[in-house]
């Protein structure tokens, strides 16, 4: 048995400087156990499986696996899978609808790909005990955290804000004593800089994620709620991993759209 296989680079205009994603197409016959085994083998942050939709309004269905678990939604897998769907089908509609465990996610295809940020399922401030764990894992004083929020839209993110982008870049975290944390960190650049914010994403037991669409989506929703997002901005991520990720945020009629470049790096057949 063989299936179409793509490996794409998401959130960077320059190949090999974004976040890689493996996509297996025509995956309807694969079992959940087979999908999990493939995702462990690719050993990327996520591997997706492109399938026929079950919802009448969807163009395709996707299942998203990390090497250790399945996710209801994730950002760079959404853009990468939409890119592969269009490459395989020739679909040139201005908007397509992705079906995933989190529901239906619109993806715009005009002037690049952008997904509509799904609603957060958990928000509000972090409690003191959690903040103490976060500051310890990040190796910073608690007083350095300017603001914080649950921004969970499926993967389980919480975020803390530091005084500047440079504070974010200077972090040297140690999550060894905090094995369950999944934390985003953000800091603003000076006005007039090419990027508005620097973002980093840390997943205990896995490490730092190069460029994270789901986290950036929910950060943008938080910033919009607090009147800090304007009509949109560009965030950078991945510099400390040798990447050049750029996440384009657009706010339209109280809706957050998250976009970025997607490049096909490899394609062929996966053999089973």
C-alpha positions in Angstrom: 0.0 0.0 0.0 1.3 3.5 -0.8 0.0 6.9 0.0 0.9 10.4 -1.2 3.5 11.9 1.1 4.5 15.6 1.5 6.9 17.3 3.8 6.3 21.0 3.9 7.8 24.0 5.6 5.3 26.4 7.3 5.6 30.0 8.5 8.8 31.0 6.6 9.2 32.5 3.2 12.6 30.9 3.0 12.7 27.1 2.8 14.1 25.2 5.8 13.7 28.1 8.2 10.1 27.5 9.3 8.3 24.6 11.0 8.3 21.3 9.1 5.2 19.2 8.8 4.7 15.7 7.3 1.3 15.1 5.5 0.0 11.6 4.5 -2.9 12.0 2.0 -5.6 9.5 1.2 -5.3 8.3 4.8 -8.9 7.1 5.4 -8.0 3.4 5.6 -5.2 3.9 8.2 -6.1 3.0 11.8 -5.4 5.3 14.7 -2.6 3.0 15.8 -1.0 3.2 12.4 -1.2 7.0 12.4 0.4 7.2 15.8 3.2 4.9 14.7 3.9 7.0 11.6 3.9 10.2 13.7 6.4 8.6 16.1 8.6 7.6 13.2 8.6 11.0 11.5 9.5 12.5 14.9 8.3 16.0 13.8 6.3 18.2 16.1 3.2 17.2 14.1 2.2 14.8 11.3 -1.2 15.1 9.7 -3.4 12.6 7.9 -5.6 14.0 5.1 -8.9 12.3 4.7 -12.3 12.6 3.1 -14.7 14.9 5.1 -17.5 13.6 7.1 -19.2 17.0 7.6 -21.2 18.3 4.6 -19.7 21.7 4.7 -16.1 20.6 4.9 -13.7 20.2 1.9 -11.4 17.7 3.8 -10.8 16.2 7.1 -7.5 16.1 9.0 -6.2 14.2 12.0 -3.2 15.7 13.7 -0.6 13.7 15.7 2.5 14.6 17.6 5.0 11.8 18.4 3.1 11.1 21.6 -0.6 12.1 21.2 -3.3 13.4 18.9 -4.3 17.1 18.9 -7.8 18.4 18.2 -6.3 21.5 16.4 -2.9 23.0 15.6 -1.9 26.0 13.5 1.0 25.0 11.3 -0.6 21.6 10.5 -3.7 23.5 9.4 -1.9 25.7 6.9 0.4 22.8 5.8 -2.5 20.4 5.2 -4.5 23.0 3.3 -1.5 23.6 1.1 -1.2 19.9 0.3 -5.0 19.5 -0.2 -4.9 22.3 -2.9 -1.7 20.8 -4.5 -3.4 17.4 -4.8 -6.8 18.5 -5.9 -6.2 21.7 -7.8 -8.8 23.4 -5.7 -8.6 27.2 -6.3 -11.6 28.3 -4.2 -10.9 31.6 -2.3 -11.8 29.7 1.0 -11.8 26.1 2.0 -13.1 24.4 5.1 -11.0 22.1 7.2 -12.7 19.5 9.4 -10.8 18.4 12.5 -11.5 17.2 16.0 -12.0 20.9 17.2 -14.6 21.5 14.5 -14.7 23.3 11.2 -11.8 25.7 10.5 -12.1 28.2 7.5 -8.9 28.6 5.6 -8.5 31.6 3.2 -6.4 31.0 0.1 -6.3 34.5 -1.4 -2.8 36.2 -1.1 -1.5 33.2 0.7 -3.0 30.9 3.3 -4.6 32.0 6.5 -6.8 30.2 9.0 -9.6 31.6 11.1 -8.5 31.3 14.8 -10.8 28.9 16.6 -12.4 30.1 19.8 -10.4 29.5 23.0 -11.8 26.8 25.3 -10.0 28.2 28.3 -9.0 31.8 29.2 -8.5 33.9 32.2 -5.4 34.6 34.4 -3.1 31.9 35.6 -3.2 31.1 39.3 -0.3 31.9 41.6 1.0 28.3 42.0 1.0 27.8 38.2 2.9 31.1 37.7 5.5 30.0 40.3 6.1 26.8 38.3 6.3 28.8 35.0 8.8 31.3 36.4 10.9 28.5 37.8 10.9 26.6 34.5 11.8 29.7 32.6 14.6 30.6 35.1 13.2 34.1 35.7 11.9 36.0 38.7 8.2 36.0 39.0 8.2 39.9 39.0 9.5 39.8 35.4 6.1 38.5 34.2 4.1 41.6 33.0 0.9 39.8 32.1 -0.4 36.2 31.8 -3.4 34.3 30.4 -4.8 30.9 29.5 -5.0 30.9 25.7 -6.0 27.3 25.1 -7.7 26.7 21.8 -7.1 22.9 21.8 -3.4 22.2 22.4 -3.5 23.5 26.0 -1.5 26.8 25.8 -0.9 29.3 28.5 1.1 32.5 27.8 3.2 34.9 29.8 4.4 38.3 28.7 7.9 39.6 29.5 9.0 43.3 29.3 10.5 43.1 25.9 11.3 40.9 22.9 14.9 40.8 24.0 13.9 39.3 27.4 12.1 36.5 25.4 15.2 35.9 23.2 17.4 35.7 26.3 15.5 33.0 28.1 17.4 29.8 29.1 14.6 27.6 30.4 14.8 24.3 32.3 11.6 22.3 32.3 13.2 19.2 33.9 11.4 19.7 37.2 8.1 20.8 35.5 7.1 17.9 33.2 3.6 19.0 32.4 4.0 22.6 31.4 3.1 23.9 27.9 4.0 27.6 27.9 4.1 30.4 25.3 6.2 33.5 26.0 5.9 36.8 24.3 7.5 40.2 24.4 7.1 43.4 22.3 9.6 44.9 20.0 10.1 48.7 20.0 7.7 50.6 17.8 8.8 50.7 14.2 10.6 47.3 14.3 9.8 44.8 11.5 8.0 42.6 13.9 5.6 43.6 16.7 6.3 40.6 19.0 8.8 37.8 19.6 7.2 34.5 20.6 8.6 31.3 22.0 6.8 28.1 22.7 8.0 25.5 25.2 6.5 22.0 25.7 7.8 20.0 28.6 9.2 16.7 27.6 9.5 17.7 23.9 11.4 21.0 23.9 10.9 24.3 22.0 8.6 24.5 19.1 10.0 26.4 16.1 6.9 28.3 15.0 3.5 27.8 16.5 0.2 28.8 14.8 -2.2 27.8 17.5 -0.3 29.7 20.2 0.0 32.8 18.0 -3.7 32.6 17.1 -4.8 32.6 20.7 -2.2 35.3 21.7 -3.8 37.5 18.9 -7.2 36.9 20.3 -6.0 37.9 23.8 -4.4 41.0 22.4 -7.5 41.9 20.4 -9.7 41.6 23.6 -7.3 44.0 25.3 -7.2 46.4 22.4 -3.5 45.8 21.7 -3.7 44.0 18.3 -5.0 46.9 16.1 -5.8 45.7 12.6 -3.0 43.1 12.9 0.7 42.6 13.1 3.6 40.3 12.3 5.1 38.1 15.1 8.5 36.4 14.8 9.4 33.1 16.3 12.2 30.5 16.1 15.3 32.7 16.1 16.9 30.7 19.0 16.5 27.5 17.0 18.0 29.0 13.8 14.6 29.5 12.2 13.1 32.7 10.7 9.4 32.2 11.4 6.9 34.9 10.6 3.2 34.7 11.6 0.9 37.3 10.0 -2.1 38.3 12.1 -5.0 40.1 10.6 -8.1 41.3 12.5 -11.3 41.7 10.5 -14.7 42.3 12.1 -13.5 40.9 15.4 -12.2 37.7 13.7 -8.5 36.8 13.9 -6.9 35.3 10.8 -3.5 33.7 11.1 -1.3 33.4 8.0 2.1 32.5 6.8 4.1 31.0 3.9 4.0 27.3 3.1 6.6 25.6 0.8 6.7 22.0 -0.4 10.1 20.6 0.4 9.6 16.9 -0.5 6.8 14.9 -2.0 6.4 11.3 -3.2 4.9 8.1 -1.8 4.8 6.6 1.6 5.0 2.8 1.5 3.1 0.7 4.0 
